[in-house]
Amino acid sequence: MENSLLNTYGYLPPVILRGEGVYLFDTDNNKYLDFASGIGVNSLGYNHSKWTLAVTNQLKTLQHSSNMFLNNVTAKLSNKLTEVAHMDKVFFANSGAEANECAFKIARKYSFQKYGMGRNVILSLRQSFHGRTLTTLTATGQERFHQYFYPFPEGFAYVEANNIDDFKEKVSNNVCAVIMEPIQGESGIHLIDKEFVQEVSKICKEKDILLIFDEVQSGIARSGKLFAYEYFDVEPDIITSAKGLGGGLPIGAVLCNKSVSDVFVPGDHGSTFGGNPVSCAGALVVLDEICNEKTYKRVCDLGELIMNKIKKANLPKVVEVRGRGLMIGIEVKQKAAEIQKAALKKGLVVLTAGSNVVRLLPPIVLSEEEAEKGADILISLLS
């Protein structure tokens, strides 16, 4: 299809027209089981009745009010989200990258107010991904994303994941914060060890270093808990969220505990579209629908079903299957993009991560029958 878009994406052949449930339909009315959910965004799938009604009603009421005024739906979401996340306050942005930028600013101001200049370094993990802006690219611990865009902002350093000795070596007196993904998504669905996170958390508390969890991809029930950091039994200072929170509309969130919730004062930070009432109306439905133990258990069960089925098939092209909940990576012995294209021909949408990992992020509303169907298609491709 002809278009005037910048050459930033390698579009796949189908032109998507509509969605229904966990299925996409292209302009030729071909049907695809969606194991990508818009890269983890469409947590309630497509044309979810409650979500659609809430969003359209809000459009008819108030589509935008700016940060000059407060509106009921944004205030309601702030209360609901902080309540379920057990955090004190929240700032709404438009994306995960914006949320992470805000978290960095909070960490640096917090440290500056208490310790003055020179304590501003933020540690992140190698193989991490935190966004596409220059600052969040700098925090991203993958060199392939750094090409061409130098110079980068100062004040970032990298630690090898699950290597506590490397962390202890890097955590000098100039460090103000540590940011990590509980499950590294873009690098291929890598789990972080609980013991490593707990030791990092302990050291951060001792040194008054803020602990930030980037839950942009792993949050909002995707891992089988509201946030994946909950598997570690630690307390974060800041949580960043986006993707699945809006159910299909742009939104980012920065959740703060009491120690940092009053760091910002009016004028320190802002976002023209942050807290947009239409996006917030959608997010309220997302939380109402999936923020419960029944959903968390179902997500865990479906993830185990998919992963175990692929593991037990003893597929020659598969190196490893890993993940948690409905955040799954299948490391393969060929180019993942080839499998992605072959899956499309069989009516299945999957993602890739790096060159050799097929990534699965199905909608949270996926059924057992749909999980079985998607796994069977993958097995047929990988056998």
C-alpha positions as CSV (number, residue, x, y, z in Angstrom):
1,M,0.0,0.0,0.0
2,E,1.4,3.4,-1.0
3,N,2.1,5.8,1.9
4,S,4.2,8.8,2.9
5,L,5.6,7.4,6.1
6,L,9.2,7.6,7.1
7,N,11.2,4.4,6.4
8,T,11.3,3.3,10.1
9,Y,9.4,0.0,10.0
10,G,9.7,-3.2,7.9
11,Y,6.0,-3.7,7.4
12,L,4.8,-7.3,6.9
13,P,2.6,-8.0,3.8
14,P,-1.0,-7.9,5.3
15,V,-2.8,-4.6,5.5
16,I,-4.8,-4.9,8.7
17,L,-8.4,-3.7,8.6
18,R,-10.1,-4.7,11.8
19,G,-9.9,-6.9,14.9
20,E,-12.4,-9.0,16.9
21,G,-11.6,-10.8,20.1
22,V,-8.0,-12.2,19.7
23,Y,-8.2,-12.2,15.9
24,L,-7.1,-9.7,13.2
25,F,-8.5,-9.4,9.7
26,D,-6.8,-7.9,6.7
27,T,-8.2,-6.1,3.7
28,D,-8.6,-9.4,1.9
29,N,-10.6,-10.7,4.9
30,N,-7.9,-13.2,5.9
31,K,-8.1,-14.1,9.6
32,Y,-5.1,-14.2,11.9
33,L,-4.8,-15.4,15.5
34,D,-3.0,-12.6,17.2
35,F,-0.1,-13.7,19.6
36,A,1.4,-10.2,19.5
37,S,-1.4,-7.9,20.7
38,G,0.1,-4.9,19.1
39,I,3.4,-5.6,20.9
40,G,1.7,-6.2,24.2
41,V,-0.7,-3.3,24.0
42,N,-4.1,-4.8,23.3
43,S,-4.5,-6.6,26.6
44,L,-8.3,-7.0,26.2
45,G,-8.0,-8.0,22.5
46,Y,-10.1,-6.2,19.9
47,N,-13.6,-4.7,20.1
48,H,-14.0,-5.5,23.8
49,S,-17.5,-4.4,24.6
50,K,-16.9,-2.7,28.0
51,W,-13.7,-1.0,26.8
52,T,-15.2,0.2,23.5
53,L,-18.3,1.6,25.4
54,A,-16.2,3.4,28.0
55,V,-13.9,5.0,25.4
56,T,-16.7,6.1,23.0
57,N,-18.7,7.5,25.9
58,Q,-15.7,9.5,27.0
59,L,-15.1,10.8,23.5
60,K,-18.6,12.2,23.6
61,T,-18.0,13.8,26.9
62,L,-14.5,15.2,27.0
63,Q,-11.6,14.2,24.7
64,H,-8.9,16.4,26.2
65,S,-8.6,19.0,28.9
66,S,-4.8,19.6,29.2
67,N,-3.0,19.8,32.6
68,M,-4.5,23.1,33.3
69,F,-7.6,21.3,34.8
70,L,-8.4,18.1,36.6
71,N,-11.0,15.8,35.2
72,N,-12.9,13.0,36.9
73,V,-11.8,10.1,34.9
74,T,-8.0,10.8,35.2
75,A,-8.4,11.4,38.9
76,K,-10.4,8.1,39.2
77,L,-7.6,6.2,37.3
78,S,-4.9,7.7,39.5
79,N,-6.7,6.4,42.6
80,K,-7.5,3.0,41.2
81,L,-3.9,2.4,39.8
82,T,-2.1,3.5,43.0
83,E,-4.5,1.4,45.1
84,V,-3.9,-1.9,43.2
85,A,-0.2,-1.2,42.8
86,H,0.2,-0.3,46.5
87,M,2.0,2.9,45.6
88,D,1.5,6.5,46.7
89,K,1.1,8.7,43.6
90,V,1.2,8.5,39.9
91,F,2.2,10.7,36.9
92,F,0.6,9.9,33.5
93,A,2.5,10.2,30.3
94,N,2.0,8.9,26.7
95,S,4.4,6.0,26.4
96,G,6.9,3.8,28.2
97,A,9.8,5.9,27.1
98,E,8.2,9.0,28.5
99,A,7.5,7.2,31.7
100,N,11.1,6.1,32.1
101,E,12.4,9.6,31.3
102,C,10.2,10.9,34.1
103,A,11.5,8.2,36.5
104,F,15.1,9.3,35.7
105,K,14.2,12.9,36.5
106,I,12.6,12.0,39.8
107,A,15.7,9.9,40.8
108,R,18.1,12.7,40.0
109,K,16.1,15.4,41.7
110,Y,15.7,13.2,44.8
111,S,19.4,12.6,45.0
112,F,20.3,16.3,44.2
113,Q,18.1,17.5,47.0
114,K,19.6,15.2,49.6
115,Y,23.2,15.0,48.5
116,G,23.9,17.8,46.0
117,M,25.8,17.6,42.8
118,G,27.7,14.6,41.5
119,R,25.3,11.8,42.5
120,N,23.4,11.3,39.3
121,V,24.4,8.0,37.6
122,I,21.7,5.5,36.8
123,L,22.6,1.9,36.5
124,S,20.8,-0.4,34.0
125,L,21.2,-4.0,33.0
126,R,23.0,-5.2,29.9
127,Q,20.5,-6.5,27.3
128,S,17.9,-4.2,28.7
129,F,15.5,-2.0,26.7
130,H,14.0,1.2,28.1
131,G,12.9,3.3,25.1
132,R,13.7,5.1,21.9
133,T,14.4,8.7,23.1
134,L,18.1,9.7,23.4
135,T,18.0,9.3,27.2
136,T,16.1,6.0,27.3
137,L,18.3,4.7,24.5
138,T,21.3,5.6,26.6
139,A,19.8,3.6,29.5
140,T,19.2,0.7,27.1
141,G,22.0,-1.9,27.6
142,Q,22.1,-3.1,23.9
143,E,24.8,-1.6,21.7
144,R,22.9,-2.3,18.5
145,F,20.4,0.4,19.5
146,H,23.1,2.9,20.0
147,Q,24.4,3.0,16.4
148,Y,24.4,6.4,14.7
149,F,22.9,8.5,17.5
150,Y,25.9,9.8,19.4
151,P,26.6,11.8,21.5
152,F,24.4,10.4,24.2
153,P,23.4,12.0,27.6
154,E,25.8,11.4,30.4
155,G,25.2,9.6,33.7
156,F,24.5,6.0,32.8
157,A,26.4,2.7,33.3
158,Y,25.6,-0.9,32.7
159,V,25.6,-4.0,34.9
160,E,25.5,-7.7,33.8
161,A,22.2,-9.2,34.7
162,N,22.3,-11.7,37.6
163,N,25.9,-10.9,38.3
164,I,25.9,-9.4,41.8
165,D,29.7,-9.0,41.8
166,D,29.5,-6.8,38.8
167,F,26.7,-4.7,40.4
168,K,28.8,-4.2,43.6
169,E,31.7,-3.1,41.5
170,K,29.6,-0.5,39.6
171,V,27.5,0.8,42.5
172,S,29.8,3.7,43.5
173,N,29.0,6.9,45.5
174,N,27.8,8.7,42.3
175,V,24.9,6.3,41.7
176,C,21.4,7.6,42.4
177,A,19.2,4.9,40.9
178,V,19.0,1.4,39.4
179,I,16.5,0.5,36.7
180,M,15.7,-3.0,35.5
181,E,13.0,-5.0,33.7
182,P,11.8,-7.9,35.8
183,I,11.7,-9.8,32.5
184,Q,13.8,-8.5,29.6
185,G,11.5,-8.4,26.6
186,E,13.2,-6.8,23.6
187,S,16.4,-8.8,24.1
188,G,14.6,-12.2,23.9
189,I,12.5,-12.8,27.1
190,H,15.2,-13.2,29.7
191,L,14.2,-13.8,33.3
192,I,16.1,-12.0,36.1
193,D,17.1,-14.1,39.1
194,K,15.2,-13.5,42.4
195,E,18.4,-13.7,44.5
196,F,20.1,-11.1,42.3
197,V,17.2,-8.6,42.6
198,Q,16.8,-9.1,46.3
199,E,20.5,-8.4,46.9
200,V,20.4,-5.3,44.6
201,S,17.3,-4.1,46.6
202,K,19.1,-4.6,49.9
203,I,22.2,-2.6,48.7
204,C,20.0,0.1,47.3
205,K,18.2,0.5,50.6
206,E,21.5,0.7,52.5
207,K,22.9,3.3,50.1
208,D,19.6,5.3,49.6
209,I,19.7,4.4,45.9
210,L,16.3,4.4,44.2
211,L,15.1,1.1,42.7
212,I,13.0,1.5,39.5
213,F,11.2,-1.4,37.8
214,D,10.5,-0.9,34.1
215,E,7.2,-2.8,33.7
216,V,6.3,-1.3,30.4
217,Q,6.1,-4.7,28.7
218,S,5.9,-7.1,31.7
219,G,3.2,-5.3,33.7
220,I,-0.6,-5.2,33.8
221,A,-1.1,-9.0,34.4
222,R,1.2,-10.1,31.5
223,S,3.5,-12.1,33.8
224,G,0.7,-13.6,35.9
225,K,0.8,-10.8,38.5
226,L,-0.2,-7.2,38.1
227,F,3.6,-6.4,38.0
228,A,6.3,-8.9,37.4
229,Y,8.6,-7.5,40.2
230,E,6.1,-9.0,42.7
231,Y,7.8,-12.4,42.1
232,F,10.9,-11.0,43.8
233,D,9.4,-10.0,47.2
234,V,11.0,-6.5,47.1
235,E,9.6,-3.0,47.3
236,P,10.3,-0.6,44.4
237,D,10.6,3.1,44.8
238,I,9.3,3.7,41.2
239,I,7.4,1.5,38.7
240,T,7.0,2.5,35.1
241,S,4.1,1.2,33.1
242,A,2.6,1.6,29.6
243,K,1.6,-0.8,26.7
244,G,-1.2,-3.0,28.1
245,L,-2.4,-0.4,30.6
246,G,-4.5,1.5,27.9
247,G,-5.8,-1.5,26.2
248,G,-5.0,0.0,22.8
249,L,-4.7,3.7,23.5
250,P,-1.4,5.6,24.3
251,I,-0.7,5.9,28.0
252,G,2.3,5.7,30.3
253,A,2.4,5.8,34.1
254,V,5.0,6.5,36.7
255,L,4.1,5.1,40.1
256,C,5.9,6.4,43.1
257,N,6.2,5.3,46.7
258,K,6.0,7.8,49.6
259,S,9.7,8.4,49.7
260,V,9.7,10.0,46.2
261,S,6.0,11.0,45.6
262,D,6.6,14.6,46.6
263,V,9.9,15.2,44.8
264,F,8.3,17.1,41.9
265,V,6.7,20.4,42.4
266,P,4.6,22.3,39.7
267,G,6.9,23.2,36.8
268,D,9.4,20.3,37.3
269,H,7.7,18.0,34.8
270,G,4.7,17.8,32.5
271,S,3.1,16.3,29.4
272,T,0.5,17.9,27.2
273,F,-1.4,14.7,26.5
274,G,-0.5,12.9,29.7
275,G,-3.5,11.7,31.6
276,N,-5.8,12.1,28.5
277,P,-9.3,11.3,29.7
278,V,-10.1,9.0,26.7
279,S,-7.0,6.9,27.4
280,C,-7.7,6.9,31.1
281,A,-11.3,5.7,30.5
282,G,-9.9,2.7,28.6
283,A,-7.3,2.0,31.3
284,L,-10.0,1.9,34.0
285,V,-11.7,-0.9,32.1
286,V,-8.4,-2.8,31.7
287,L,-7.8,-2.7,35.4
288,D,-11.4,-3.6,36.2
289,E,-11.3,-6.6,33.9
290,I,-7.8,-8.1,34.6
291,C,-6.8,-6.9,38.1
292,N,-7.9,-10.0,40.0
293,E,-6.4,-13.3,41.2
294,K,-8.6,-15.3,38.8
295,T,-7.0,-13.6,35.8
296,Y,-3.5,-13.9,37.2
297,K,-3.9,-17.6,37.6
298,R,-5.4,-18.1,34.2
299,V,-2.5,-16.1,32.6
300,C,0.0,-18.4,34.4
301,D,-1.9,-21.5,33.4
302,L,-2.1,-20.4,29.7
303,G,1.6,-19.6,29.7
304,E,2.5,-23.0,31.1
305,L,0.2,-24.7,28.6
306,I,1.9,-23.0,25.6
307,M,5.5,-23.4,26.9
308,N,5.1,-27.0,28.0
309,K,3.4,-28.0,24.8
310,I,6.3,-26.6,22.7
311,K,8.9,-28.1,25.0
312,K,7.4,-31.6,25.0
313,A,7.3,-31.6,21.2
314,N,11.1,-31.9,21.2
315,L,11.4,-29.6,18.2
316,P,14.8,-29.8,16.4
317,K,14.8,-26.1,15.6
318,V,14.1,-25.0,19.2
319,V,17.1,-24.2,21.5
320,E,15.1,-23.0,24.5
321,V,11.6,-22.0,25.6
322,R,11.4,-19.4,28.4
323,G,9.1,-16.9,29.9
324,R,6.5,-16.2,32.5
325,G,2.8,-15.9,32.0
326,L,1.9,-14.7,28.6
327,M,5.3,-13.3,27.9
328,I,7.1,-16.1,26.1
329,G,10.3,-16.4,24.1
330,I,11.2,-19.3,21.8
331,E,14.9,-19.3,20.9
332,V,15.4,-21.0,17.6
333,K,18.3,-22.2,15.3
334,Q,17.2,-20.0,12.4
335,K,16.2,-16.4,11.7
336,A,13.1,-15.6,13.8
337,A,11.9,-13.3,11.0
338,E,11.5,-16.4,8.7
339,I,9.3,-18.1,11.3
340,Q,7.3,-14.9,11.7
341,K,6.5,-14.7,8.0
342,A,5.7,-18.4,7.8
343,A,3.4,-18.1,10.8
344,L,1.5,-15.3,9.0
345,K,0.8,-17.7,6.1
346,K,-0.7,-20.1,8.6
347,G,-2.9,-17.4,10.2
348,L,-0.8,-16.7,13.3
349,V,0.8,-13.3,14.3
350,V,4.0,-13.6,16.4
351,L,6.8,-11.2,17.3
352,T,10.5,-11.5,17.2
353,A,13.2,-10.4,19.6
354,G,16.7,-10.0,18.3
355,S,17.6,-12.3,15.4
356,N,16.7,-15.7,16.8
357,V,13.9,-15.5,19.3
358,V,10.2,-15.8,18.4
359,R,8.3,-13.7,21.0
360,L,4.7,-14.3,22.1
361,L,2.6,-11.6,23.8
362,P,-1.0,-12.7,23.3
363,P,-3.9,-10.7,24.6
364,I,-4.6,-11.4,28.3
365,V,-8.2,-12.5,27.3
366,L,-6.8,-15.4,25.3
367,S,-8.8,-18.7,25.8
368,E,-7.3,-22.2,26.4
369,E,-8.6,-23.3,23.0
370,E,-6.9,-20.3,21.3
371,A,-3.7,-20.9,23.2
372,E,-3.7,-24.6,22.0
373,K,-4.3,-23.5,18.4
374,G,-1.5,-21.0,18.4
375,A,0.9,-23.5,20.0
376,D,0.0,-26.1,17.4
377,I,0.7,-23.8,14.5
378,L,4.1,-23.0,16.0
379,I,4.9,-26.6,16.5
380,S,4.0,-27.4,12.9
381,L,6.5,-24.6,11.8
382,L,9.3,-25.7,14.1
383,S,9.1,-29.4,13.7
